[in-house]
Amino acid sequence: MLMNLPRPLVAGERFPLTLQFQQAGRIDVVVEVRAPDTAPPPVH
């Protein structure tokens, strides 16, 4: 869950996000915002 966002998310946008795990440390990812009714991409 993302909290205290400076503005609403808009479908189609991408933004960087850093996840902090207790044992795995920091992992940087790029998040793609999708509309709630959009199917996820196929997994390879």
Secondary structure by P-SEA (a helix, b strand, c coil): ccccccccccccbbbbbbbbbccccbbbbbbbbbcccccccccc
